[in-house]
Amino acid sequence: MPALKSVIFRIYDNTQKKEVIFLPQAQTIENPLGTQSIPSLLKGFAIPSIIAMLVSSLYNIVDQIFIGQGVGYLGNAATNVSYPLTTICLAIALLIGIGSASRYSLYLGAGEKEKAEKVVGNGICMMIVFGVIYAVLVEIFMVPLLSAFGATGEIMPYAETYSRIVAIGMPFLIITNGMSNLARADGSPKYSMTSMLIGAVINTILDPIFIFVFDLGVTGAAWATIIGQFFSFLFAVLYIRKFKNIRLSRTHIRLSARECIQTASLGMSNSLNQVAITFVQIVLNNSLTYYGAMSVYGKEIPLAACGIVMKTNAILLAFIIGISQGAQPIIGFNYGARQYDRVKKTYKFAIAANLVISAIGFILFQFFPYQLISLFGTGEPAYFEFSVHFMRVFLFMVFLNGVQLISSNFFAAIGKPVKGLILSMTRQVLFLIPLVLILPLFLGLDGILFAGPAADSIAFIVTVVLIVKEMKKMGK
């Protein structure tokens, strides 16, 4: 925020019988993050964040819908197998984007703008370097990666064709998501939203044209995706010259090992949450293939059904993550400014909004699963039977999942990445993966489904314990 010019007051001192010049300290315009009402701030930041996250989810969901209609459930299974490549890419984007944004907010709250400038410059360099390295590694190790993700011989040709093209756009996706988080932390949530929205609109328009008009199948869906990502990337990069609270110069845009480590420490919890989702996806895919082969459904139906259920749940998660990201700059700034009451209030409002939205999601998943699954194309009766059963059971405790996710990001926002990391790992790694491996030994294919609500319940209890302790500590 720009500083106001200092004002000189001339005061007559009766004691000393002379005029004294009084020069007060330079006044600054107050940042609305520290003064505006919390509900108004959260609404202003969360809604654009939710839209941005929904848009990000649409890249894969729109592909899934059009591929399902144009190619069939084998095409859906192929995009499900390749999806871990995207979640790893998003993990890198969150490592840099959330880490940089959290540090940026904390430094702004503490009034240390020079440090904030270094954080942003280093973050931009990290996005570019990490994005290029990741894309190259994916292209080199494509086949073994897809095999590890659960691709069968029938699915592999579709998955490899789709993934090789999508990998080209990975650097665009990382830079767009990273800059989106920084723009939001800078007080421009609408710009952040628009940068994501541009790509999704282009992707949605090009998908049916490439798939149905030009008959390109999964190849067309992949090209539509990266073309959309490229235009989002161009718009996001333009924000480098539009920062409100800092002024970047070429000297700021450079890599520093120390800055990278500090940024990664605050983005680690969100990043590892995405990595954990990837591991869960890999374990789920391989378990569903193994136990599905022993059931009446075979290998491909459980694999395709899992993809549909996870992508549908991604829409609900987009709302929750949007709320969490919208709360991040508010929490970070006020924690840096030591306004702890505002920190607590922001967290409580975020949790309340999450519970309302998650309750709506629960109702849709339990009472309208067939209608949701039908959006993703046609299939044999056994496919719909298993997909409906999968959605109802696996997502039964979904309304608790958001509390863990928001709380994990809360700890990152206040500069306590270790606690955030613990919460990120509880649901996905510590509980869900072991349950997915153990329960099917006793319950068969159904054991994989019941692992979801069991892990959600245990992770919720751990989250409540950590949050209650932190709030008591903050109160002291």
Secondary structure, DSSP 8 states (H G I E B T S, - for coil): --B-----EEEEETTTTEEEEE-----B---GGGTS-HHHHHHHHHHHHHHHHHHHHHHHHHHHHHHHHHT-HHHHHHHHHHHHHHHHHHHHHHHHHHHHHHHHHHHHHTT-HHHHHHHHHHHHHHHHHHHHHHHHHHHHTHHHHHHHTT--TTTHHHHHHHHHHHGGGHHHHHHHHHHHHHHHHTT-HHHHHHHHHHHHHHHHHHHHIIIIIS--HHHHHHHHHHHHHHHHHHHHHGGGGT-SS----TTTSS--HHHHHHHHHHHHHHHHHHHHHHHHHHHHHHHHHHHHTTSTTTTHHHHHHHHHHHHHHHHHHHHHHHHHHHHHHHHHHHHHTT-HHHHHHHHHHHHHHHHHHHHHHHHHHHH-HHHHHHTT----HHHHHHHHHHHHHHTTTHHHHHHHHHHHHHHHHTT-HHHHHHHHHIIIIIIIHHHHHHTHHHHTHHHHHHHHHHHHHHHHHHHHHHHHHHHHHHH-
